[in-house]
Amino acid sequence: MKKSSLDFYRNHVNQVLLPFWERALDERNGGVYTCFNNAGTERISTDKYTWSQGRFVWIWSRLARLRMDGLMQGEAEPLLAQAGKTARFLRERAFLENGHAAFLLTEDGKPKESFPGAGYDSSFYADCFVVLGFTEYARAAGDREMLGQALAVYDSILSRLDRGDVRSEPYPAPEGLCLHAYSMIMLNVSQELAEVLRAFRHGRAEEVERRAVGYMDKILDRFVMADGTLLEMVDEHGVRGRKEKLLCRYVNPGHAIECMWFVMKTAEFNGRADALDQACAVVRRAFELGWDPVYGGLLRFVDYGGGEPEGDLIGDGNEDLILGSWDTKLWWPHSEALYSAVLAYDFSGDDRILDWYERVFEYAFSVFPNPDAKVGEWIQIRDRQGRPLEKVVALPVKDPYHVLRNMLLIIERLSERDCKIKLETKGVR
């Protein structure tokens, strides 16, 4: 029996994903508890990573907007109230005297070191996700003051980047290398902020949009090879001849695929057909490189020539992560791959991308959803064979972001009248 994709995704959000997070809400302080084991059966801490709290504000605000627009069933107001409570919790508790966001908070909002001696503001990614959360809440609630707060944090991030004064736990930048991840997160933050600034007719909308285009072009010009392979790190001077280093050879297929929907979004708005074509080529190449030909699914890391990452080591901690987990299967690349494939096929009509969508769909929904319906959500980390793996990916959390975000974005795209992609999916357990 077949279901329309739109109905399938709506049902998956309502029946599998939302019940878990509704049980995880902190009704007293605001926010959501995220420190669970991989299966979601045990809460292991009440600590709150600012990174995940900002993401939660985005999810609850976006879902509220979909309900307001009639794209999802249910009441919007309870979601918006909880999102607003969490945004205010972050605004009042997460920021340090220097204007940076603390990386980790206690349950009631006191800054806490992620490990002794690390300091409180150990990652600008936390600030970035707060901006995304504040921005989406401002749009859903019509809150100009919260938008102003988002813009102030954005300016603080820009200043730190201009000075070269950013920390990026849990993935610190190796000395002398340029990270794709910095431009990637700033593209996403800039494009969403610009979109909401336009909605508010704010005077800085065009400036922030120009920054988004700049980040997009930097990604495509500096990190994408001629064959469409997107590298995670390059020499800071843009020299691509130094491919003997493992750090300059490895590819993160999920990151490449996720980043390309950021690129497609900015390229579409700015009428950049060249960037759209290049993004679709990167998506295809990431699927080709990243797909496990033995067990299916996307590998976490691969060499730019395919297979297990290789190259000379320089003693950087990122190398241990890459070599120690390259063949694991993570939840988030697969949800990102579904949305990127929907967009790329909608823009290109390339049947190869539709084939990849179908392969990812069958793998993801047969492997990741928790088989225990009473728990729900996805078991986020699997080994190469697809078995559950109790292991920390980036933070020791079960994050409320990628799967829900991608399901909501797919629902939005498939609901658009001019959407070219018309998908049907087989019933999945």
N, C-alpha and C positions, 0 to 999 in steps of 0.2 A: 504494500500500500504506500502511495506517495502523499507527501504533504507539500504545500507551497512553502518555499523557504521562509517567507515572511512569518507565516504561522509557526513554523518550526522554531525560529529564533525567538519569537515572542514567548512561546511556551517554555523554551529552555531558560530564558531569563526569569520568568515568573515561577516556574516549578522547581528548578534545580539550583539557580544561583542566588536569587534574592532571599529565600528563606534562611540560608546560612548567615548572610550578613545582617538580616533583621534581628537575629538572635545575638549578634555580636556587638550591637550598639551600646555605647556608654550613655545612657539616658541622663545621668547626673551631670557629668562634666562636658559632654559633647564628644564627638568623635566615635571611633570604632576600635574594638580590640582586634589586633591582628596577629598577636604572637601565639600561634597554634602549631601543633605538629602538622606534618605534611598531609595526613589524612583528615585533619580538621576535627578530630575526636577529643582533643585535649588542649585547653588553653594553658600555656606554659609561662606566661608573664602578663602583667597589666601595663608594662611599659608601652609608650607610644612613639613610634618613629614618625617624625614630622613629614618625611617623604610620603608615607602611606596615608597620613591624615589629610594632607593636601589632595592626594588622589581621591580619597573618599569624598571630600567636598565636591570635586568635579563630578564623580559618578552620581551622587545623590541629586546634584543640581541638574545634570543633564537628563536624568530619568524624570525629574520633575517637569522639565520642559517638554519631554516627549509625551508625558501624560496631559499637560496643558494643551498640546497640539493634537491630541487624539490619536497619536501613534502607538501609545501603550495605554492599557486600561489601569484604573486605579486613581487614588487621590494624590494630587501633587503637593498639597499644603504640608502634610506631615513630613515629606521628604525635604521640602524647602526649609521647614523649621529646624530640622536636625542639621542640615547643611549649614544654615546660618549660625546655629549654636556652635558648630565645629569651627567655622571660619572665625568667629569672634574669640573662641578659645585659642586658636593659633595666633590671632592678631594681638591678644593680650598676654599670652604666655610664651610664645615660641621665639620672640625676638630679643636678642641680646643688646647691650648698650651700643655696640658698634653697628647695629642695624642688620646684622646677619641672623639668619634663622638657626636655632639650635637643631642639631641633627636628631637628638633623642630627648624625650620628655618622660617624666613619671606620669602615672595615671592622672594626677591632678594638675599637671602642667609645669613641673619644676625641671629646668634643664639638667641633663645627666650625661656624663661622659660615656661614650659607647665602649671605651675601654680606658683604664687609668692612664692619664697623661695625654689623651687624645685632644682634650679641649672640647668645647661644646659645638663650635661651628666648623665641623670637620668635612662638610660637603655642600658645595653650592647647588647640587642637585635638589637638596631639601628646599632651598629657596625657590628653585624653578617650579617644583610641584605645588608649592604654596601659591605662586603666581597663577598657575593654571587653575587651581581650585578657587581662588578669590575671583578670577576672571569669569569663570563659568557661573559662579554664584551671583556675581553682579549682574550678568545677563538675565539669569532666570528670575531674580528678585527685583530687577530694576534698581539696584543699589549703587548709585554713583559714588558714594563714599568708599565702598569696598573696591570699586574699580580704581579709585585714586590710590588706595593702599597697594593694590596689585602693581600699579605703575611705579610707585615709589620703590618697591622691592625689585622690580625689573631694572630700574635705573641703578640700584645698588649692585646688582649682578653685572651689568654692563661695565661699571666702574672697576670692579674687581677683575673682570676679564681684560680690560684695557691695560691694567697695571700688571697683568700676569700674576695676580695674587688670589688664586682660587685653589681650594682643596676639593678633592673629588672622591672621598671615600664612598663606597667600598672599593673603588677602582682608581687608585691614585695614578697620575700621569707619570710615566717614566721620563727621566731627564733626556732632553734632546729630541723627543718624538712629539708629533702632533696627533691629537686624538679626534677621530670622526665623531665620537660621542658628544664632544662639546658643541660642535656646530649643529649636530642633530637635535639635541635638547633645545638649543636656542632657536632653531627653526620652528619647532613645535610651539614653544612659548611665544615667540614673536607673532606667528601667524594667528594664533588664537586670541592673543591680546589685541592685535590689529583688527580682527573681525569684530570684537566687542566694542573697541573704540569707535569703529565706524557706526555701529548700531546706536551708540550714544552721541554721534556727531561730534566726537572729541577732536580737538585741533591737532593731536599727535598721531592720528590714525595713519596718515600717509607715511610719516617718518618710520613708524614701527613696521609697516608693510614693506618699505624699502629694506629695512634690516632683514626681514624674512627672506626677501629675494636674494640678498647678499649671502646669507647663510646657505640658501639652496645652491647658489652658484659655486660657493666654496666647496661644498660636498661633491658636486658633480665634476668640478675641475680638478680638485686636489686628490680625492680619495677613490675615484672610479677609474679603473684601468680600461684600456681600449676594448677589451672583450666584455665589458659590463661588470666585471668583478669589483666589488666595493671592499676596500681594505679598511681595517679598524685603526691602524696606526701607520703614519708615514714619517719620514725625516722632516724635522721642523722647517727645513729649507725647501721642501717639496721634491727632494731627490728620490726618485723611485728606483734607482739602481742598486740601493742597499737592501736587496731582498735576501741576503744571507741570514739576517736576523729572524728568529721565529716571530717576534713582535711585529715585524714588517711584512710577514708572509701570511699570517692567519686571517681568516674570514669568520665573522659571526653571521651566519645566514639569517637568523631571526632579526638581528639589528638591521641588516641591509634591507630586508623586506619591510620592516616597520618604517624605517626612514623614508622609503620610497612613497609611502602614502602621504607622509608629510610633504615630500617634494611634489607629488601629483596635486595635492590640495593648493599649494601656492602657485604652481605652474598653471593650473586651471583658472584661478582667479586673475592671473596676470597675462593670460593668453599666450603662454609660452609652449607652443607645440613641440619645440626642440627638447625642452626639459621633460615633457610628458613622454616623448618617444624614448629618451634616455632612461627615464625611471622604469618604464615597462621592460626595457632590456636588462636593467639591473635585477628586477624581480625575477625574470626568467633565469638569469644566470645564478642567482642565489638558490633557486629551487634545484637547478641542475647540480650545483656544487654540494648543496647541503643535504639532499635526500639520501637516506640510508638505503642502499640497494639490497641489503640483506633482510632487514627487519622493518623497513618503512619508517616514516617519520623524519623530522629534521634533526640532524646532529647539531650539538651546541656550537662546536667550533670545527673548522676544517682548514686545510692548507689552500692557498690560492690556486694550486695546481690540482686540488682534489685530495680526499682522504685525510688521514691523520696529520695534524699540523707538524711541521718540521722546520729546522733552521737552527742557527747558532743561538746559544743562550747567553744572556748578559747578567744573570743573577737577580732579575726583577721578580717580585711576587706575582705579577700577572702571568708569568710563565708557568708557575705551579698550578694556577687555576686552569689555564688552557690545557695543559697536558694531563691534568688529573681529572678533568670532567668533559673532555671533548666529545665523548661518545654518549653522553647522557641525552635524554629527551625531556625538554622543559615545556610546560604548558603555554607560556606566553608567546613563543615564536609561532606556535600553531594557530592561536587565535588571531595574531597579527597577520599571519599568512592568509587567512580566510578573507579578512577585510581588504588587504592589499590586492588580492587576486580579483575580488569583486570590482574594485576600482579600475585595476589595470585592464581587465577584460571590457569593462564599460567604455573605457577610452579607446582601446586598441582593436577590439573585436578579434583578438588573437586566440584561436582555438587551443593553442598550446597552454595558455594561461588558464583557460577553462578546464583543461585536463588536470592541471596542477591543483586547481581549486577542489575538484572532485576527489583527488587522491588525498589531499590534506583533510578534507571533510571526513572521509571514511576513517582515516587513521585517528584523527583527534577525538571524534565522538565515540570511537570504540575503545580508546585507551584512557583518556583523562577524566571523564565524569566519574564521580565517586559511585561505586556500585551500591553503596548503602544510601538509599533514598532518604533515610531519616537524618543523615548528615548533610548530603548534598554537596554542591560546589564541585571543583575539580581537584583531583590529587595531582599536585603541581609538578612533582619531580619523579621521573621514571628512569630506569636504567636502559641500556641499549635495546634489550629485549622487550621493554615496555612494562617491567615490573616496578612497583612502588619502591622509592628510594628515600630514606630518611636522611636528608642532607640539606645544608644551607646553600642557597644560590647566591644571593647578594646580601640580603638582610634576613635575620631569623624570624621571618613573618610569613603569613599566608595573606597575600596582598589582594585588596578588593578591586584592582584596576584593570589589567589587560583583558581578561575574558569578558567582563561586563562592558568595558568600554567598546570592545570590538563588536560585541553583539548589538549594542545600542547603535553604533555607527552603521552596521550592516542594515539594521531595521530602517534607519533614516534613509539610506541610499536606495534600498529596494522599494521604499514608499514614494520616491520621487517619480513623477509622471513621465519624465524624459529618460528615466534609467533604461539603458539598452539591454542590460543583462537580466534575463528571466530564468531563474534557477528553480529546479525542483530537486528535492533531496529524498532519498529513501528513508523510510522509518528507521530510527536508530534507538537502541535500548536506552 
